[in-house]
């Protein structure tokens, strides 16, 4: 099953998908009962921001920025809070935004679960149909569900002797509170379903003992945490290293040099410079560098590039929020809108679905979708100059690859892109993974670096940002540590430049006062290996 509360729906046939995909399926099946047009579209993040900006401008003076309004509306929908029940400064904008969505015949990403809940609560036929199709329900990552998702589970699997429900989760990996996730629902499961059995999974098959012991020592300090022993089954392993460096550039150079050593050098000159380890090394795709903030990755990506180390950078954001991806999808939407007869914001429903845009049938008598080119081909014609920008070309290549299975069905393609997150993308082979800590969840690598292990970054409490939940930050560090199978290296910078500001931070407080046998700390840059003459005859 997928992360962040995915649902595995056992019916005939068995089905696996995330909460939002299930919500979309329910709304498609019962669009009229949900108060939606039959061919409603999903607003992607770029379209959502554009619509919110329009609503914001029409509202006149407002104390909240567009970004804060977007976040507040998302939080309200995750908590099943209607516009009338929202805070006064949000209620008017929230109501206007919902009215604009309805006028365009579209829904946003958050609506997929919230409106599905409303549908099942108000339509008995839809509820009965959904329960028949979901006779056996498995919910993964249960610790990360929010109020709307919790309510959807309760509707599909009400407590009772005939309910077949399995919830899998780890309270120590609850890291999505900023999105409305509430780990207390995991703790309430036994109360909600008093007949449920609890199976404790206390053995770790992934990480060596040194990594498990350090991660356990960090998470055990969570106030009020119930004891949950975790026993490593792998070998003891080498001690975890913490390297404290002068600034983010020195940190990035250290990470690049260590990777060069672990892969036995990236060029003929690496060994001559003393950066390559003797013997066989790791492959690039076996190494991950994890960061708390996407902005941290800039210096690391530059250092890897200077060293000739290929990397793939990925966060946990919506895939369609990538600037180049958003631009290409916007061109596709505009093209569809220009071709259709239903001008509106941001999709004309008939044309987007690849159906005929005129009430007059096509003379060929073939299905309307056949009259339009495959989406993959259409995308290529919309961005003829993509080769001039490598980032745009990469985005176009990804989108065209994703579009192939959809044929000419632009609606299905746009819906999928609205749902897709960067974590859903397959990691390319033979590249170092440069990931945010949130994006690393569920992955594993033989060698893991966690950069920015300093107060202010981990935990996140920079002066210009709202403070993060301290214990969720501790759990985030625990998640990052337990991605490492064999080796874990933590790095910190005494001074760091972020958002045009320079901050000086002390080391991560979660690592204070740990036993010396768990963590080895070095506060100076490692000395380079002594250069040696290479033999051309070897």
Order of alpha helices (4+ residues) and beta strands (2+ residues): beta-beta-alpha-beta-alpha-alpha-alpha-beta-alpha-alpha-beta-alpha-beta-alpha-alpha-beta-alpha-beta-beta-alpha-alpha-beta-alpha-beta-alpha-alpha-alpha-alpha-alpha-beta-beta-alpha-beta-beta-beta
